[in-house]
Amino acid sequence: MEQKLKDLIDQSDQILITSHISPDPDAVSSLLLLGTTLKLNYPQKDVRMVLEEEPVNLDFLAGYQDIEFKPLVEGLKDVPLQLFILLDGNNYERCSRHDGAQVRNFLANNNIKTAVIDHHELADKDNVDVFINNSSLATVQDVYDFCFHLLELKPPEGAAQTAMIGLYADSGGFAYSKGDNTDKVFDMAKELVIKGASVEQAKNLLSRYNDADIKVLSELFTNLSNNQDYTYSYLSDQFIADWLGAGLTQPQLKIGIGTFLDEYLRNIDGRQWGFLVFKNTLEGENSYSVSFRSVNGIKDVAVIARQLNGGGHKPAAGGKFEAQNVDEAIQKVQQTIAQTD
């Protein structure tokens, strides 16, 4: 499949690269690594990087200023496109919050070649011309291998640190494993360090907090509870209303939520998995998002998430659904858990 993707790149003059909504470090690092590398090595091609939503606290990444933040449907229509590449997501609903079907239809109706590089579970994937999923811990691993091991392209400035950011983030600071890929994670980290990347810098850049982030964490700790073998928490509807009323945005919740999920949720009083729920106004007035985390091998939370219009990895997944209030949202999640046990 990697060779087929190379052939499609060689044959295409207009290329658009994107990743998922609510982009995380692996998504943005993968996007920038592939986009800036193709721009450098194929200067005659028009390579564009488009995201529907802007991430929080990732503007330090090399080449970030070249990303276009706009509705993906608009980006597709800007120029006659020949190749569309989706990273860190396996269906079009992941790269467009409201227009996934339009993206799918536009690509099909205009005979645009499509490629996916992803590392999530295979459920609900779209049919594309090239699908690459090596069950890696991070998508940036496969992008790095494709660019610099298979194609042997010249790396742009900052490529090693960009790759390190994505790898460090999705590996939880090299704490997580996935199948038999642990050795590959550390082999890549070693190669990146040799090429000038810094693990310490990656940790520091990904661990920047402000007062708003601390308020999110405080709310989640205040609302912490448990049900037998799992922990759960939530952001109250009033907290979300006050947050938005203060001029803050839904994406600005991400740092606090992510820190709670990755650092605390599966480490409380021996409970090794859990979830948190919050109202997500980006999806609609009565829309709620749920995020799950589990220690590897304890609980396949992707199975639960798929019942809630979502998906992800066995130890980290999420979903979205409608409810009248956060209490009802929590009940729906707990009912789903009970039904999948």
N, C-alpha and C positions, 0 to 999 in steps of 0.2 A: 504493500500500500504506500509506503514511503516513496518508492520509485515512481509510482503513479502520480503522487502529489508533486514530485519534482517535475515530471513531464507537464503537468497542468500549469505549473508556475512558468516553465519555459515557454509555453504556448500562449500565455496570457499577458496582455499589455496593461489591462486595467484590473487591479486586484483590491478587494476590500477585505480587511481583517477585523473581526469583532470578538467580543466575549460576552459573558452573562451580565444580566442586570444585577444591581447591588454588587459591583465588582470588588473582589477581594485581592490581596497581594498576588496570589498565584495567577489570577485572571489577568491583572494589569501587567505583571512581569512577563507573562507568556506573550501577551499582545505586543508589548514593546520590544521584546527580544526578537520575535519573528518579523515585526514590521520594520524596525530600524535595520535589521540585518539584510532584509530584501531590498530596502531602499539603497543601502550602501553598495551592495553587490550587483544590483540590477538598476542602475541609474536611468536607463531608458524606459523603465516601466513606471506607471503611476500606481504607487502602493499607498493605500489610505488606511488609517486606523480609526474606527468609529465605535464609540460606546454610547448607549442611550443615557446612562447615568454616570455622574462623576463620583469617583471614590473619595473617601475621607483620608487625609494625611498620607497620600502617596505621591504628591507632586514633586518629591525629591528624586524620583526615578529618572534616569537619563532618557531623553526623548519625549518626556511627558507632554511637553508643550505642543507636540505634533499630533496628539490625539484630538479628534473632533468629537465633541459631545453634542449629540442631536438625536432625534428619533431615527431609528434605524431605517425605517421605510424611506425617509427623506434622503438619507445617505445613499441608499441603493439607487435612487433616481437621479443623483447628481451628475453622473457620467455613465456612458454605455459600459456596463460591467461584464467581465468575462470569467472572473473567478471570485467566489465568496468563500472565506475561511472562517469557521467558528471554532474558538478555542475554549476549553474548560466548560463545555456544555454540549449536550448531544441532541437537543431539539430546539426549534425556533422560538418556542415559548420561553426558553431560558435567556434568549438574547434580546427579547422585546417584551416589555411589561404588558402591553395591551394589543400589540399588532403582530403576534406570532403567526397567525393564519395569513395575514397580508404578506408578510415576509416570505412565507412558504410559497404562496401563490405567485408572487412576483418573480421569484427565482425560477419556478417551473415554467411560467408563461413566457419568460424571456430566454429560456434555454441557457441559463447561467450555470456553469459548472460549480459544484459545491464540495467542500471538504471539511471534515471535523477532526480535531485532535482533542481527545478528552480522556479522563481517567476515572469517571464515575461509573456506577452500576449501569448495565446495558439496557435496563427497562426504559420503555418510552422513547427510544432513540428514533430520530428521523432517518429516512432513507436519503443517502447522499452518494455522490460519485466516489469519494474517498473517505473511509472511516478508519481512524487510527486510535486504538485504545490498547495500550500495553499493560494495563492494570498498574500503572506507576503510582507512586504516592502523590505526585504533583504533575500537572500538565507541563510545567516548565521543564521537567526532565525530558519529555519527549520532544518538545520544541528545540531544546538545546542539542539533543542527539541528532535531530534532523538537520539542523543548520550547520553544526560544526563537526560532527562525526561522519554523517552520511554525505552531505554536500561539500563539506570542507570549505565553507565560506569564510570570508574575512570577518572577524567580529567587530562590531562598532564599539566606540569608546563607552566604557561602563558596562559592557555586556556581562562580565563575570559577576559584578555586584548586583545587577538586575536579576540574574538567574538565582543568586544566593538569596535575595529577598523572597522570591516565590518559593524556593525550596525550604527555607527556614520557616516560613509562615505555615505552609501546608503540612510540614512534618512536626509542627508543634515544638520547634527548637530541637529537632532531631530526636524527639521522644516517641513518635508514633511509628508504627510499622504497618506494612500491607503485604500479606502473602510472603513471597520469598524475595521481595524487592529491597529489603533493608540494606543489603550490601551495596546495591546500586546507588542508594541515597548517599551513603558515606563515600563511595568512590567519586561521585559527582562533586560532593562537598570538598573533597581533597583536591580535585582538579581545579575547582573554582578558587580555592585558597592559593594554590600555586600560581594561578593567573591574576592574583591581586585582590580577590574578594576578601572581605572581613566579616567573620561571624559576629564579632562584637558590635560592629557597626549595624549589621542587619537587626540584631536584637534591640539596640538602642533606637533605631529609626522606627521600628514597629511597636515600640512601647512608649509612645508619647501620649500623655493624658492632659486634659484640661479640666476645669471645674465642672463643666457639663457632664463629662465622662464619669466623674466621681459621683455626681448626683444619680446617674443611671445605676451605677453599682450599688449605691446606698439603697435605692428603691428595691432593687432585686434582692438584696440581703434582708431587707425589712419584710419582704413578702415570701421569704423562703419557707418551704414546707416539705413534707415527705409523705409517701404512700407506700408502706412496706419496703420494697427494695429499690425505689427510685426517689430522686429529689426533683422538686419542681418550684418554679417561681414565675413571676409575671410583672409587667408594668401595668399599673392600674389605668383605667380609662381617664381618670382625672389627671394622672401624671402626664399622659400623652396630650391631653387638652392644654394643660399648663405649659408643657414643653413647646408646642406649636404656637400657643398664644404669646410666648416670650420671643418669638421670631426665630426659634431654632427649627431645624428641618428633620424629617424622618430619617434620612441617611446619617445624620449626626448622632443617632442612637447607636450606630454600628460598633464604635470602639468599645463603649461600655458593655454592650451586649456580648460582643465577641470575647472580651476579657473574662466576663463571668462564665461564659460557656466553656472556654478552653482552660481556664485556670482553676475553677472552683466546682462546677456543677457535678462532676463525677468523682469528687474527692471529699465528700461530706459524710462523716460517721459511717464509713464503710459502704455507703451506697455508691455504686460505680456507674450509674447512668441516670439520665433525667431529661427534663425539657423545660423550656420557658416560653411564655406566650405574651404577645403584645399586639395592640391594635395597629394595623398597617394602613394608614390613610392613602398611601400610594396606590393601593389596590381597590379602594372603595370605602364608603362610609362605614359599612358593617363588616369589613374584612379584617381577619386576624392572621398573624403569622405564628408558626410554632417552629422552634429549633430544638433538635435533639442532639445529645452527645452520649457516648458510651465508651468505656474502656474496651479495647480490642478484644473480641471473643466473648464478651459478657452479654451483649444484646445487639441484635441486628436492627437498628433503629430505622434503616432505610425501608424495611418492610412496613413499619408503622407509618412513615412519612408518605409512602405511596398511597395509602388509604386516605390521606388528607391532601390530595392533589399535589404531591411533591415527590421528593426522592433524594438521592445523594449517595453517601457511602454507608457501609454497615455501621461504623462508629460515629458518623456525623451526617445528619440529614435534616431536612426541613420541609414544611408544607404550608398551605394557606387555605382558608375556608371562611365561611360567613358565620357570624354569631351576633346576638343582640347586645352582648356585653362580655366583659372578660371572664366573669364567672361561668357563663354558658360556654365560652370558648374552652376553658379549662376542663369542664365536664365532657365536652366533645372529645378532647384529646384523651382523657382518661377512659372513656367508653371505647375509643378506638384501640387503646392499649389492651384493655380487657378482652376485646374481640380477637386480637391477633396473638394472644398468649397461647 
